[in-house]
């Protein structure tokens, strides 16, 4: 998926053509490049995701909202079955760092429901990742979902989340270094998964989110962390 601010995926081609303006929440759309970013106004409602990061890395987040209801005027078309369905989708890209320290980041994520084009838009998930000159695709990706079923287990919003030891790996069978970073994921100081290149999924209870919610997610570099673009270095 191309990680840009957008409404919908291939499923939502017609929303992009017919309802792009309406699919953007007014509280978020008002913050253009010439005005303060979302989260700067005392009227903005958001949760905070913050933590450590390598000084050269940029941390960003994507918050996905889905909406429907009897008054919803947006719709999507499925490339899978060719059917048109009522409903809206918005993916909000959050990249402004409110931290003044280069070794830290602070993102402010909208979380409240909103009405857009008649659709009752609700937060569906949050994705956080980092990128730098070496790994421009993104690393230390954390995908945050709410419980979908009663049997789904979730962790506390106060749990310390970590992506440690982010580094390149040497593939012996290819005789070359990886083009991106792997990371080890920890929750509450306990390792959950090692050497992850793609992403790690967790569940939080979104119904517990308030304006005071702060999620701590630390991203730290390992010994083979790289800062230079791949094109500028010949790897032996």
C-alpha positions as CSV (number, residue, x, y, z in Angstrom):
1,X,0.0,0.0,0.0
2,X,1.4,3.4,-1.0
3,X,1.7,5.2,2.3
4,X,0.3,8.7,1.6
5,X,-2.7,10.6,2.8
6,X,-5.7,9.2,0.9
7,X,-9.2,8.0,1.0
8,X,-9.6,4.3,0.3
9,X,-7.6,1.7,-1.6
10,X,-8.4,0.3,-5.0
11,X,-11.8,-0.5,-3.4
12,X,-12.5,3.1,-3.1
13,X,-11.8,4.6,-6.5
14,X,-15.2,6.2,-6.7
15,X,-14.9,7.7,-3.3
16,X,-11.7,9.3,-4.4
17,X,-13.5,10.8,-7.4
18,X,-16.7,11.7,-5.7
19,X,-16.2,12.2,-2.0
20,X,-12.5,12.9,-1.2
21,X,-13.4,16.2,0.4
22,X,-16.1,14.7,2.6
23,X,-14.0,11.8,3.7
24,X,-11.5,14.1,5.4
25,X,-12.6,15.1,8.9
26,X,-13.0,18.8,9.2
27,X,-10.9,18.9,12.4
28,X,-8.0,17.4,10.5
29,X,-8.4,19.0,7.1
30,X,-8.2,22.5,8.4
31,X,-4.5,21.9,9.3
32,X,-2.8,22.6,5.9
33,X,0.9,23.3,5.4
34,X,0.3,27.0,6.1
35,X,-1.5,26.4,9.4
36,X,-0.4,24.7,12.7
37,X,-0.4,20.9,12.5
38,X,-3.2,18.8,14.0
39,X,-2.6,18.6,17.7
40,X,-1.4,22.2,18.1
41,X,-4.8,23.6,18.9
42,X,-6.2,23.2,22.4
43,X,-9.5,22.3,20.7
44,X,-8.0,19.2,19.0
45,X,-8.7,15.9,20.5
46,X,-6.0,13.2,20.2
47,X,-4.1,10.4,21.9
48,X,-0.3,10.6,22.1
49,X,2.2,8.1,20.9
50,X,5.7,8.9,21.8
51,X,9.1,7.4,22.7
52,X,12.7,7.0,21.8
53,X,14.0,6.9,18.2
54,X,17.4,7.0,16.4
55,X,18.3,10.6,15.8
56,X,18.3,10.3,12.1
57,X,15.0,8.5,11.8
58,X,11.6,10.0,11.2
59,X,8.6,8.4,12.9
60,X,5.1,8.6,11.4
61,X,1.7,7.1,11.9
62,X,-1.4,6.3,9.9
63,X,-4.9,6.2,11.4
64,X,-7.6,4.4,9.5
65,X,-11.3,5.3,9.9
66,X,-14.3,3.5,8.4
67,X,-17.9,4.7,8.3
68,X,-21.4,3.8,7.3
69,X,-25.0,4.3,8.4
70,X,-28.3,5.0,6.7
71,X,-27.3,8.6,5.8
72,X,-23.9,7.7,4.4
73,X,-23.4,9.0,0.9
74,X,-20.0,7.5,0.2
75,X,-19.6,4.1,-1.4
76,X,-16.8,1.7,-2.6
77,X,-16.4,-0.6,-5.5
78,X,-14.8,-4.0,-4.9
79,X,-12.3,-5.2,-7.6
80,X,-12.8,-8.7,-6.1
81,X,-16.6,-9.2,-6.7
82,X,-17.5,-6.1,-8.7
83,X,-20.1,-5.0,-6.2
84,X,-20.7,-1.5,-5.0
85,X,-21.1,-1.0,-1.3
86,X,-22.1,1.9,0.8
87,X,-19.4,3.1,3.2
88,X,-16.5,5.5,3.6
89,X,-12.8,5.1,4.4
90,X,-10.2,7.6,5.4
91,X,-6.5,7.1,6.1
92,X,-4.9,10.0,8.0
93,X,-1.1,10.4,7.8
94,X,0.4,11.9,11.0
95,X,4.0,12.9,10.8
96,X,4.5,16.2,12.7
97,X,6.9,15.5,15.6
98,X,6.0,17.6,18.7
99,X,9.2,16.6,20.5
100,X,12.1,19.1,20.5
101,X,14.7,16.4,21.1
102,X,16.0,14.6,18.0
103,X,16.3,11.3,19.9
104,X,12.6,11.4,20.8
105,X,9.3,11.7,18.9
106,X,5.8,12.6,19.9
107,X,2.8,12.1,17.5
108,X,-0.7,13.2,18.2
109,X,-3.3,10.9,16.7
110,X,-7.0,11.8,16.2
111,X,-9.3,9.1,17.7
112,X,-12.8,10.5,18.0
113,X,-15.7,9.6,15.8
114,X,-16.8,12.1,13.2
115,X,-19.5,12.5,10.5
116,X,-18.3,12.8,7.0
117,X,-20.5,12.9,3.9
118,X,-23.3,11.4,6.1
119,X,-21.0,8.5,7.2
120,X,-20.4,7.8,10.9
121,X,-16.6,7.4,10.8
122,X,-14.9,5.4,13.5
123,X,-11.3,4.6,14.1
124,X,-10.3,1.1,12.8
125,X,-6.6,0.8,13.4
126,X,-3.3,2.7,13.8
127,X,0.0,2.0,12.2
128,X,3.3,3.4,13.4
129,X,6.7,3.1,11.7
130,X,10.1,4.8,11.2
131,X,12.2,5.5,8.2
132,X,15.6,6.9,7.4
133,X,18.0,7.4,4.5
134,X,18.9,3.7,4.4
135,X,15.4,2.2,5.0
136,X,13.1,4.5,3.1
137,X,10.3,1.9,3.0
138,X,9.9,1.8,6.8
139,X,11.0,-0.2,9.8
140,X,9.9,-1.0,13.3
141,X,6.3,-1.1,12.1
142,X,3.7,-1.5,14.8
143,X,0.1,-2.2,13.9
144,X,-2.5,-1.4,16.6
145,X,-6.0,-2.9,16.4
146,X,-8.9,-3.0,18.8
147,X,-10.4,-6.3,19.8
148,X,-12.8,-7.5,17.1
149,X,-14.3,-10.4,19.0
150,X,-15.0,-11.0,22.7
151,X,-12.3,-13.7,22.8
152,X,-9.6,-11.2,21.5
153,X,-7.0,-10.4,24.1
154,X,-5.7,-6.9,24.5
155,X,-2.9,-5.2,26.4
156,X,-3.0,-2.2,28.6
157,X,-2.4,1.2,27.0
158,X,0.2,1.8,29.7
159,X,2.3,-1.1,28.6
160,X,5.9,-0.2,27.4
161,X,6.2,-1.2,23.8
162,X,9.6,-1.5,22.2
163,X,11.3,-2.3,18.9
164,X,14.9,-2.9,19.9
165,X,18.0,-3.8,18.1
166,X,16.9,-2.4,14.7
167,X,19.6,-3.3,12.2
168,X,20.5,-4.8,8.9
169,X,21.0,-8.6,8.6
170,X,23.5,-10.5,6.6
171,X,22.0,-13.2,4.4
172,X,24.7,-15.9,4.1
173,X,23.0,-17.6,1.2
174,X,22.8,-14.4,-0.8
175,X,26.2,-13.1,0.4
176,X,24.6,-9.6,0.9
177,X,23.1,-7.4,3.6
178,X,19.4,-6.9,3.9
179,X,17.9,-3.8,2.2
180,X,16.0,-2.9,5.4
181,X,16.1,-3.2,9.1
182,X,14.8,-6.0,11.3
183,X,13.8,-5.3,14.9
184,X,13.1,-7.3,18.1
185,X,9.7,-6.5,19.7
186,X,9.2,-6.3,23.4
187,X,6.1,-5.6,25.6
188,X,6.6,-4.7,29.2
189,X,10.3,-5.6,29.0
190,X,9.6,-9.1,27.7
191,X,10.7,-10.2,24.3
192,X,7.8,-11.2,22.0
193,X,9.4,-11.7,18.6
194,X,12.9,-11.4,17.2
195,X,14.3,-10.4,13.8
196,X,11.0,-9.0,12.4
197,X,11.4,-7.2,9.0
198,X,7.7,-6.7,8.4
199,X,5.5,-5.6,11.3
200,X,4.3,-6.6,14.7
201,X,0.6,-6.6,15.7
202,X,-0.9,-5.7,19.1
203,X,-4.4,-5.1,20.3
204,X,-5.5,-2.2,22.5
205,X,-9.0,-1.3,23.8
206,X,-9.8,1.7,21.7
207,X,-12.9,2.4,23.9
208,X,-10.5,3.3,26.7
209,X,-8.9,6.1,24.7
210,X,-9.2,9.6,26.1
211,X,-7.4,12.9,25.5
212,X,-5.0,11.9,28.3
213,X,-4.0,8.5,26.7
214,X,-0.3,8.2,26.1
215,X,1.2,5.1,24.4
216,X,4.9,4.6,24.9
217,X,6.7,3.0,21.9
218,X,10.5,3.1,21.9
219,X,12.5,2.4,18.7
220,X,16.2,1.8,19.3
221,X,19.1,1.0,17.0
222,X,21.3,-2.1,17.0
223,X,25.0,-2.5,16.2
224,X,24.4,-2.9,12.4
225,X,22.1,0.1,12.1
226,X,22.8,2.2,9.0
227,X,22.3,5.9,8.5
228,X,23.6,6.4,4.9
229,X,21.6,5.8,1.7
230,X,22.1,2.4,0.2
231,X,23.3,4.0,-3.0
232,X,26.2,5.7,-1.3
233,X,27.8,2.6,0.3
234,X,29.3,-0.4,-1.3
235,X,28.6,-3.3,1.1
236,X,31.3,-5.9,1.2
